[in-house]
Amino acid sequence: MTTHVREVTDGTTRVFTWEEGSRIEVRNLGGEIVIEANAAGLKTLAGHLLTLAQDGTPDGAHLHLEAHNGLEEGSVGLVLERCDDE
């Protein structure tokens, strides 16, 4: 079973999917951020990034991941955001 989240931005619906059994943990080690995930978690993150990269996705579209919202307990928050400005 997978979990789908639909987000509507500027009238365009984006679907973010979590693979069954995905586990994603984000840790802040001071000078670096570590994203640790199992295979399902890596596929989930890759899918989220591909969703944000779709044609027609507006600049500034983003997804918040936090503990109890896609990440393992104890994880620091992670925001995936599209930014087309150079």
FENNOR-V485405 format. One record per backbone hydrogen bond with DSSP energy under -0.5 kcal/mol. NH is the residue of the N-H (numbers start at 0). CO is the residue of the C=O. If there is no record, write none. Layout:
# FENNOR-V485405
nh=NH co=CO
nh=NH co=CO
This chain:
# FENNOR-V485405
nh=2 co=17
nh=4 co=15
nh=6 co=13
nh=8 co=6
nh=8 co=11
nh=11 co=8
nh=13 co=6
nh=15 co=4
nh=15 co=13
nh=16 co=14
nh=17 co=2
nh=18 co=16
nh=21 co=18
nh=24 co=35
nh=26 co=33
nh=28 co=26
nh=28 co=31
nh=30 co=28
nh=33 co=26
nh=34 co=32
nh=35 co=24
nh=35 co=33
nh=37 co=22
nh=41 co=37
nh=42 co=38
nh=43 co=39
nh=44 co=40
nh=45 co=41
nh=46 co=42
nh=47 co=43
nh=48 co=44
nh=49 co=45
nh=50 co=46
nh=51 co=47
nh=52 co=48
nh=53 co=49
nh=53 co=50
nh=56 co=53
nh=59 co=81
nh=60 co=57
nh=62 co=79
nh=64 co=77
nh=65 co=68
nh=67 co=70
nh=68 co=65
nh=70 co=65
nh=71 co=23
nh=74 co=71
nh=75 co=25
nh=77 co=64
nh=79 co=62
nh=80 co=78
nh=81 co=60
